[in-house]
Amino acid sequence: MLPGACQTGGVDHDPSRPDRDADALDVAQVTQALIDHDYLPDEGLATAVFLALRLARPLLLEGEAGVGKTEVAKVLARWTGGELIRLQCYEGIDVSQAVYEWDYSRQLLHLRAAEATGSADRSGGDERADALTDELYSERFLVRRPLLAAVAPTLGGPPPVLLIDEIDRADDEFEAFLLEILADYSVTIPELGTFRADTPPVVVITSNRTRDVHDALKRRCLYHWVEHPEFEREVRIVTTRVPEASEQLARQVAAATEVFRGVGMYKPPGVAETIDWTQALALLGRTELDEPSVAATLGTVLKYREDQERARHAGLGDLVDAARARAAP
């Protein structure tokens, strides 16, 4: 359990989860825990996760799409036992989607019910009107969006894992607002007051770097650039995630993906595409790469027509030969 996490009576300690004492964690333990939950980190990423947990700081992960940034938060949630709360960013996202809003339809129904029973009668005076307003703007009608849900969780247990996905797709204004919340992990709602986290959530922020994240947010976070894995580690990832595939197929697919990344694709395939491609070929009963199979399944690894044409122009047969050569023990 993470340092400072709540612990309820009668719950057995799970040795696979972080210990309550932060000093009990080290990089080797974090690495092994991630591996135990089917995520194979390199030393740099494992160290960044370790420091984020020990220092209770947000972790900003940047890198190409498909390299496993989002999966880090999912694995941390499984490991710590905290609820995974995901905020998917997009252009135009605002407070009502990210923090909270009022359930206006239920408020209206409550108001109509009060009118029907006469409890909303103006003859009751200002005191009754104020009481009705307090009822309408109570937590009963509050819709907790991801940021508020992470700061003020309704359930006990380990702190939640807040995933703020693709922050680079959000507007500058939202990024500034997020920075304020991460400064002290509090949210103020005028009608209810300030909600403040007793224990900060574990925060993972991801960016595909379609634009630069502001320096102020980077300074608030620990930062790590997630690279495409080197060949042997990618093979291990594939065999872990697609155990039904043969070792030979996993090596050849990882090698072919590596070749694709080296020929100037518009969108180089990530680990996610390597896994998808291996799953597709295994489902088709293939135990090794061949040119017809690559041609038939090219859409699982290259998601842009221009990249597929570039691969065909380079020669799929040559690709298969290069992948077999690279994959050879």
Rosetta blueprint (number, residue, H / E / L):
1 M L
2 L L
3 P L
4 G L
5 A L
6 C L
7 Q L
8 T L
9 G L
10 G L
11 V L
12 D L
13 H L
14 D L
15 P L
16 S L
17 R L
18 P L
19 D L
20 R L
21 D L
22 A H
23 D H
24 A H
25 L L
26 D L
27 V H
28 A H
29 Q H
30 V H
31 T H
32 Q H
33 A H
34 L H
35 I H
36 D H
37 H L
38 D L
39 Y L
40 L L
41 P L
42 D L
43 E H
44 G H
45 L H
46 A H
47 T H
48 A H
49 V H
50 F H
51 L H
52 A H
53 L H
54 R H
55 L H
56 A L
57 R L
58 P L
59 L E
60 L E
61 L E
62 E E
63 G E
64 E L
65 A L
66 G L
67 V L
68 G L
69 K H
70 T H
71 E H
72 V H
73 A H
74 K H
75 V H
76 L H
77 A H
78 R H
79 W H
80 T H
81 G L
82 G L
83 E L
84 L E
85 I E
86 R E
87 L E
88 Q E
89 C L
90 Y L
91 E L
92 G L
93 I L
94 D L
95 V H
96 S H
97 Q H
98 A H
99 V L
100 Y E
101 E E
102 W E
103 D L
104 Y H
105 S H
106 R H
107 Q H
108 L H
109 L H
110 H H
111 L H
112 R H
113 A H
114 A H
115 E H
116 A H
117 T H
118 G L
119 S L
120 A L
121 D L
122 R H
123 S H
124 G H
125 G H
126 D H
127 E H
128 R H
129 A H
130 D H
131 A H
132 L H
133 T H
134 D H
135 E H
136 L H
137 Y L
138 S L
139 E H
140 R H
141 F H
142 L E
143 V E
144 R E
145 R L
146 P H
147 L H
148 L H
149 A H
150 A H
151 V H
152 A L
153 P L
154 T L
155 L L
156 G L
157 G L
158 P L
159 P L
160 P L
161 V E
162 L E
163 L E
164 I E
165 D E
166 E L
167 I H
168 D H
169 R H
170 A L
171 D L
172 D H
173 E H
174 F H
175 E H
176 A H
177 F H
178 L H
179 L H
180 E H
181 I H
182 L H
183 A H
184 D H
185 Y L
186 S E
187 V E
188 T E
189 I E
190 P L
191 E L
192 L L
193 G E
194 T E
195 F E
196 R E
197 A L
198 D L
199 T L
200 P L
201 P L
202 V E
203 V E
204 V E
205 I E
206 T E
207 S E
208 N L
209 R L
210 T L
211 R L
212 D L
213 V L
214 H L
215 D H
216 A H
217 L H
218 K H
219 R H
220 R H
221 C L
222 L E
223 Y E
224 H E
225 W E
226 V E
227 E L
228 H L
229 P L
230 E L
231 F H
232 E H
233 R H
234 E H
235 V H
236 R H
237 I H
238 V H
239 T H
240 T H
241 R H
242 V L
243 P L
244 E L
245 A L
246 S L
247 E H
248 Q H
249 L H
250 A H
251 R H
252 Q H
253 V H
254 A H
255 A H
256 A H
257 T H
258 E H
259 V H
260 F H
261 R H
262 G L
263 V L
264 G L
265 M L
266 Y L
267 K L
268 P L
269 P L
270 G L
271 V H
272 A H
273 E H
274 T H
275 I H
276 D H
277 W H
278 T H
279 Q H
280 A H
281 L H
282 A H
283 L H
284 L L
285 G L
286 R L
287 T L
288 E L
289 L L
290 D L
291 E H
292 P H
293 S H
294 V H
295 A H
296 A H
297 T L
298 L H
299 G H
300 T H
301 V L
302 L L
303 K L
304 Y L
305 R H
306 E H
307 D H
308 Q H
309 E H
310 R H
311 A H
312 R H
313 H H
314 A H
315 G L
316 L H
317 G H
318 D H
319 L H
320 V H
321 D H
322 A H
323 A H
324 R H
325 A H
326 R H
327 A H
328 A L
329 P L
